Structure formats: structure tokens, C-alpha cells
């Protein structure tokens, strides 16, 4: 619900600007942002991206029980802006939701983002044999951080290429 609401809001905000900026420049801006963020992932540019320096509250499990805490964690993660944003892909999704200016599209886009962030948490315990393996999972994922950054960079570069090609097609139609 929270990610869908955020997506609806981003799309609605973008809707008010869509008529003022044509498709080509919007796609070029998304492409430039994606390219800059890909370079950041590959450590060719260094800068901080806007984020809150916090995680969801681990103490919620003790205060509210696992079921309520899980729902609260899902809502918090779904907001997107309320937790750490280590990689630039989130900001490209925000730019796309704003740039397309469709509340429906924004809601679908941000719901997909939420699923991508939460699905590994749901699925991982079913793939592991023991609780001790589950406790080791976050550390194992962090060891592969550099690989993950490279993969995010490739995704961002792909987004940039798609945006630039789309902008060029729009320009050729005009």
C-alpha cells in the first residue's frame, strides 16, 4: 500500500509537469540521470545520493510481535524515501514516475520496486536449511556488494540507452 501510494503521488506530481515539457527532453533527462548514477555505481564519479541514514526499526519485532512488525517493515520499505538508498536505481524510478506523469504507471512502478526489495526477504528463509544460515545471509550478501554495484550500474546504463534511443525517436518524429 505504501509504495503504491508513493507511486500515485509521484505520477500525480509529474502529471502537472508533463504538458509543460515535451517527451524528448524528459527522456534525455532520465537518460542523463541514469548515466550519471551508473558512473557513480562504478566509482567513476563519487557523490552522495539523497537518503535518510536509517534502516527499519529492528526493535519493532520485540515491541509488536513478528506479524505486526513485518507489516510495519513492509510499509516503511514501501515508502522508499524513509530508509537507506544505497544505489541510484531508486532515483531513476522516481524520475521515470515523475517523467511519465501517470499516477497509474507510477503506482505500478513503485509497487514493482517494493516487491523487488521485499521478495528476497520472503523467499530466502524457504531456501535455507537452518536459522543459522539465515543469520549468515546478510553478511554473505554484503561480501558480494561490489558485484551488486556493477550489476546496478549495468541496469542504469541500460536505462540510459533506452531513454536516449526513445528521445532520439521522439525527435525524429517531430
C-alpha positions as CSV (number, residue, x, y, z in Angstrom):
1,X,0.0,0.0,0.0
2,X,2.7,2.5,0.9
3,X,4.7,2.0,-2.3
4,X,1.5,2.3,-4.4
5,X,0.6,5.5,-2.6
6,X,4.0,6.9,-3.2
7,X,3.9,6.0,-6.9
8,X,0.4,7.5,-7.2
9,X,1.7,10.7,-5.7
10,X,4.8,10.8,-7.9
11,X,2.7,10.2,-11.0
12,X,0.2,12.9,-10.0
13,X,3.0,15.4,-9.4
14,X,4.6,14.5,-12.7
15,X,1.2,14.8,-14.4
16,X,1.2,18.6,-13.7
17,X,4.5,19.0,-15.4
18,X,4.1,16.6,-18.4
19,X,2.2,19.1,-20.5
20,X,5.0,21.7,-19.9
21,X,7.9,19.6,-21.0
22,X,7.8,17.5,-24.2
23,X,8.7,13.8,-24.4
24,X,12.2,14.2,-25.8
25,X,13.7,16.4,-23.1
26,X,12.1,14.3,-20.4
27,X,13.7,11.2,-21.8
28,X,17.0,12.9,-22.2
29,X,16.9,14.0,-18.5
30,X,16.1,10.4,-17.4
31,X,19.0,9.1,-19.6
32,X,21.5,11.7,-18.3
33,X,20.5,10.9,-14.7
34,X,20.8,7.1,-15.3
35,X,24.2,7.6,-16.9
36,X,25.5,9.7,-14.0
37,X,24.2,7.2,-11.5
38,X,25.8,4.3,-13.4
39,X,29.1,6.1,-13.3
40,X,28.6,6.5,-9.5
41,X,28.0,2.8,-9.1
42,X,31.2,2.0,-11.0
43,X,33.1,4.5,-8.7
44,X,34.0,6.7,-11.7
45,X,32.1,9.6,-10.0
46,X,31.8,10.0,-6.3
47,X,29.0,11.8,-4.6
48,X,26.3,11.0,-2.0
49,X,22.7,10.5,-3.1
50,X,19.9,11.9,-1.0
51,X,18.8,9.5,1.6
52,X,17.8,9.1,5.2
53,X,20.6,7.3,7.0
54,X,18.5,4.8,8.8
55,X,17.0,1.3,8.5
56,X,13.7,0.0,9.6
57,X,13.5,-0.5,13.3
58,X,14.6,-3.9,14.5
59,X,13.0,-3.3,17.9
60,X,9.6,-3.4,16.3
61,X,9.7,-7.2,16.4
62,X,10.1,-7.2,20.2
63,X,7.6,-4.4,20.8
64,X,4.8,-5.5,18.4
65,X,5.5,-9.2,17.6
66,X,6.7,-10.7,14.3
67,X,3.4,-10.3,12.3
68,X,2.8,-6.7,13.1
69,X,6.5,-5.8,12.8
70,X,6.6,-7.5,9.4
71,X,3.7,-5.3,8.2
72,X,5.4,-2.2,9.6
73,X,8.7,-3.1,8.0
74,X,6.9,-3.6,4.6
75,X,5.1,-0.2,4.9
76,X,8.4,1.5,5.8
77,X,10.4,-0.1,3.0
78,X,7.5,0.7,0.6
79,X,7.8,4.4,1.3
80,X,11.2,4.2,-0.5
81,X,12.3,7.6,0.9
82,X,12.2,6.5,4.5
83,X,15.2,4.1,4.5
84,X,18.7,3.9,3.2
85,X,19.0,4.2,-0.6
86,X,22.5,2.8,-1.3
87,X,22.1,2.7,-5.1
88,X,20.9,5.2,-7.7
89,X,18.3,3.0,-9.3
90,X,15.6,4.2,-6.9
91,X,16.1,7.8,-8.0
92,X,15.8,6.8,-11.6
93,X,12.5,5.1,-10.8
94,X,11.4,8.3,-9.1
95,X,12.4,10.3,-12.2
96,X,10.5,7.9,-14.5
97,X,7.4,8.1,-12.4
98,X,7.6,11.9,-12.4
99,X,8.6,12.0,-16.1
100,X,5.8,9.8,-17.4
101,X,3.3,11.8,-15.4
102,X,0.8,9.0,-14.9
103,X,-0.4,8.1,-11.3
104,X,-1.4,4.6,-12.5
105,X,2.1,4.0,-14.1
106,X,3.8,5.5,-11.0
107,X,1.9,3.2,-8.7
108,X,2.8,0.1,-10.7
109,X,6.4,1.1,-11.0
110,X,6.8,1.7,-7.3
111,X,4.9,-1.4,-6.3
112,X,7.3,-3.4,-8.5
113,X,10.2,-1.7,-6.7
114,X,8.7,-2.7,-3.3
115,X,8.3,-6.3,-4.5
116,X,12.0,-6.4,-5.7
117,X,13.1,-5.2,-2.2
118,X,10.9,-7.4,-0.2
119,X,10.7,-10.7,-2.2
120,X,14.2,-11.8,-1.3
121,X,13.3,-11.4,2.4
122,X,10.2,-13.6,1.9
123,X,11.9,-16.2,-0.2
124,X,15.3,-16.6,1.4
125,X,14.1,-18.4,4.6
126,X,12.4,-21.1,2.5
127,X,15.6,-21.8,0.6
128,X,17.8,-22.2,3.7
129,X,18.1,-25.3,5.8
130,X,18.6,-23.6,9.2
131,X,18.2,-20.5,11.3
132,X,22.0,-20.2,11.5
133,X,22.2,-20.0,7.7
134,X,19.5,-17.2,7.7
135,X,21.6,-15.3,10.2
136,X,24.6,-15.5,7.8
137,X,22.7,-14.3,4.8
138,X,23.1,-10.6,5.3
139,X,26.9,-10.9,5.7
140,X,27.1,-13.1,2.6
141,X,25.2,-10.5,0.6
142,X,27.4,-7.7,1.8
143,X,30.5,-9.7,0.6
144,X,29.1,-9.5,-2.9
145,X,28.4,-5.8,-2.7
146,X,30.9,-4.8,-5.4
147,X,29.3,-7.3,-7.8
148,X,25.9,-5.9,-6.9
149,X,27.2,-2.4,-7.6
150,X,28.4,-3.4,-11.1
151,X,25.1,-5.1,-11.8
152,X,23.2,-2.0,-10.8
153,X,25.5,0.1,-13.0
154,X,24.7,-2.1,-16.0
155,X,21.0,-1.7,-15.3
156,X,21.3,2.0,-15.0
157,X,23.4,2.1,-18.2
158,X,20.7,0.1,-20.0
159,X,18.1,2.5,-18.8
160,X,20.1,5.4,-20.1
161,X,20.5,3.8,-23.5
162,X,16.7,3.1,-23.7
163,X,15.9,6.7,-22.7
164,X,18.4,8.2,-25.2
165,X,17.0,5.9,-28.0
166,X,13.5,6.9,-27.1
167,X,14.4,10.6,-27.1
168,X,16.0,10.2,-30.5
169,X,12.9,8.5,-31.9
170,X,10.7,11.3,-30.5
171,X,13.0,13.9,-32.1
172,X,12.9,12.1,-35.5
173,X,9.1,12.1,-35.4
174,X,8.8,15.8,-34.8
